[in-house]
Amino acid sequence: MRVNFVVSEVATGLRRNLTMTIAMIITTAISLGLLGAGLLIAQQISEMKEIYYDKIQVSIFLNDDITEDQRSEIRSDLQASDEVDDFLFESKDEAFARFQQQFREQPELVANTPSDALPASFRVRLVNPERYPVINEAFAGMDGVDAVKDEGDFLDRLFGLLNGMRNATIAVAIVQALAALLLISNTIQLAAFNRRTETSIMRLVGASRWYTQLPFILEAALAGLLGAVLAFGGLALTKVLFVDRTLAGPIKSGIIPPVEWSSILTISPLIAVAGVGLASIAAYVTLRLYVRL
């Protein structure tokens, strides 16, 4: 097989259909970028679950006018409960200090929050976090208790929202991928039609079907690879310009984990293989079904 001939045919094909090739690369890049974003979101959700679900607590918020006897009764009940693994009392001043530490990267929020806005509470870690209803039933009606809140409830809603974002991103990526595959198919058909004379002559002089199809498949594969490179660039820019800047506060506060370069580098080969593989398969199927070479 003459490698120089194949390379020249690929270059000629890309040059002849330049606008469609550019459109094909951009569409592929968008779909692969969205796929990569979906994979990164899924990875972040997994990391956040490991961070937060291991620290789930039940907060028993106390009334401001609670008496020392009422507080002692709550403490005694917590110590006697088989459902409680550990607990600590947090005063209003301690709650505000923790709030200041947690949101130190957002000084406007801290400045606008009164020092007595956060109530005193017992922060309870359960033996089995799913047994929250038992604790709620035992303490919600006690004198001096304002409310019993389960952090797991909030986390379930939060991760439900994040999972929805991930699913929506991947769904859009699939739609874009279908559009890219259709565009690749049309581009290959057009390229084959424009070079039908050359390929017919090659077939007459004994060239195999595979030999005449290979330049078209390589054109599609190269477009897929370039789309993957653009997708990687888009993910890198998103990290630098959006994640590392806009989300700098929550990341430094430990509310959300950072997006590491290693994560982007890990998924880059996956999106490259997806881009090259899907483009090559689309080109091959198109040539087999719609084009006679």
N, C-alpha and C positions, 0 to 999 in steps of 0.2 A: 504494500500500500504506500503510495507516494504521500508523505506527510506534508510536503510543501504545497502540493495541489489542494489537499483538504483545507489547510490553513488559508490559502488564497481564496478558496471558495467561501469559507466562513466570512472572511473579511469583505468579500464582494457582496455577499448576501446582506450583511449588516449595513453596508454603505448604501445599497440600492433602496432599502426600506428603512431609512434612518428615522423618520418621524414615528413610524409604527414601532420600531425597535426601542426608541426612547420611551414611548408610551407603555410598552410592555415592561421595560425595566422599572419605571416609576410605579406602575400598578403592582408589580411583584414586590417592590420594596415596601410599599404601604402594607400589603397583606402580611409580609414577613415581620415587619416592624410591630404590627398589632399582635401577631402571634407571640413574638418575643416579649412584648409588654404583658400579655396574658400570663406567660410562664413566670415572669418576674413577680407579678402580683400574687400568683399562686405560691411562689416561694416565700414572699413576705408574709402572707397569711399564715403559712406553716410556722414561720419563725415567731410571729406574734402569738400564736396559740401556745407555743412552748413557753414563751415568756409569761403570758398572762394567766393561762389556766392553772399553772402550777402555783400561782399566787392568789387564787380566788379567795376572797374573804366575805364574810357577812358583817355589815356594819349596823350596830345597834345605836342609833342616834338618840341622844338624851335631851330632855327639855332643859331650858335655861334655868328653870326654878327647881330642878331636882334637888332633893335633900340628900344628906350623907347617908341616912338610913336606907333610902330607896336605892342609892348607888351600891351600897354594901349588899343589899338583897340580890340585886342583879348579878353582882360579882360571885356571890355564893352559889346562885343557881347555875352560872356558867361553869364554876369549878366542879359542881356535882353532875353535870350533864355528860353522858357517855358519847354524845354526838360531837363534843368540842375537843379538838386536838390541842389548841392553844388559843390564847387571847391576850390582848393588852388594852389598857385604858388610855385614851388620847384626850387630853384637855383641849379647851378652845384655843389656847395659845399654841399648843403643840400642833394642832390641826392647821392653824394658820401658818406656822413655820414650815410645815411639810408642803403646804400649798405654795408658799414662796419659793421653796427649793424646786418643786416640780415644774413650776412655770417661770423659772428665773430668766428664761430666754424671751419671755413676753412681759416686759416691765409695765406696759400700759394696763394689762389685765390685773397685775398685782397691785398697781397704784390705785386702781378704781375699786378694789375689793376691801371693804372695811375689815379691821382686824378681828372683830367679834362676829363676822358673818358666818363662820363655820361652827357647827355645834360640837360639843364634846361627844365622844362615842366610845363604845367598846368595839374593837376590831377583832373579829372572831375567825379563826381558821378551823374548818370542820374536818372531821375524820373522813367523811364522804360528802363532797360538795353538792351532790344531788339530793342530799337530805335537808336542804334549806327549808322546805315547808314545815318541818318539825320544829326548827328553831324559830321560825316566824310565828308559828302557833303558840309556842311557849312564852315568847317575850313581847310580842306586839301589843298585848293588852296590859302589860305591867305598868304600875304607877311610875312616872318619871321617864317613860320611853316615848319618844316622839314618833319614830318610825324604824322599821327593820328593812334594810335594803340588801339585796343579793347582787354582788358584782357579776356573777355568772349570767344573770338575766341581761344585763347591759352588754356583756361580751357576746352573747348569742346574737343579739340584734346587730352589733357592730360587725361581727364576722359574716352574718347573713348579708349585710350591705356590701361588704368587700367581696364576698363570693359572687354576688350579683354583678358587680363591676367586672370581675374576672370573666364571668360567663358572657357578659355583653361584649367585652373586648374580643374574646375568642370567636364569638358568633360573627361579629363584623369582619374579623380576619378571614373567616371561612368564606363569607360572601365576596370579599375582595379577592380571595384566592380563586374562586370560581370565575370572577371577571378576568383575572389575569390568565387563567387557563384558556378561556374563550379567545382572549386577545392573542395568546401564543398560537392557538390553532389557526386563527384567521391569518396571522402573519406568516406562518409556515405555508399555508395554502397559497397565499399571494407570492411568496418567494419561489415556491415550486412552479407556479404558473409562469412567472417571469423567466425562469431558467429551464423551461421544458425542452427547448431545442438542444441545449447542451447535454441535459441528462438523457435525452433520447439517443443522441449520438454516442454517449458513453455506453448505454445499454447495447447498442448495435455492435460496438467493437468489443463486447464481452465483459464489461464491468458488471459486477454483482449488484443486486438490489441494495444490499447493505452498504456497499461502497458509495452508491449514489445518494443514499439517504443520510449517511453520516454527517455531511456538512450542515444539513438542516437541523439535525439533532444537536450538533455542537453549537449552532447559533442560539438555539433555545436555551441550552445549558449555560452558555456564556451570559445570556441575558439574565437568567436566574441567579447566577453567581454575582453579577453586578448589582442586582436587586438586593441580594443578601448583604453585600458590602454597604450599600446605602442604608439598609435597615439597621445594621450595626452602628453606622454613623448617627442615625436618628436616635437610637437608644442612648448612645454616649452623650449626645447633645442634651437629651432630656434629663439625664442624670446631672450633668454639669449646670445647666441653666434653670432647671425646675426643681428637681429633688434636692440637690445640695444647697440651693439658695432659698426657695420658697418654704421647704420643709426643714430648714436648718434648726429652728427652735424645737419642734417636737422630737427631732432626732437626737439633739443634744440633751434633751430632758429625759430621754429613754422611753418616750411614749410610743414611738415607732422605731423599728430597727432600720439602720441605714441600708441603702442599696450599694453593695460592694462591687468594685470592678471585677472581682473574681466571678460574681454571679453573671454579669454580662458576658464575660469571656467564656463562661461555661455553656451558655445557651447559644452563643454565636455559631459554633459548629453545627448545632442542631438546625438552626434556621438556614445555614448555608446548604446543608444536605437536603433540607426540605425544598429550598428554592431550585437547586440544580436538579434534584430527582424529579420533582413534579413537572418542571419545564421539559425535561428530557422525555418523560413518559407521555406528556401531552403531545409533543412533537412526533414521537414514534407512532402513537395511536392515530394521529391525524394523517400521517403519511400512509399508514396501512389501510385506513378506512376511506379516505377521501381523495388521495392522490395516487396516480399510477406512475411509478418511476421505473 
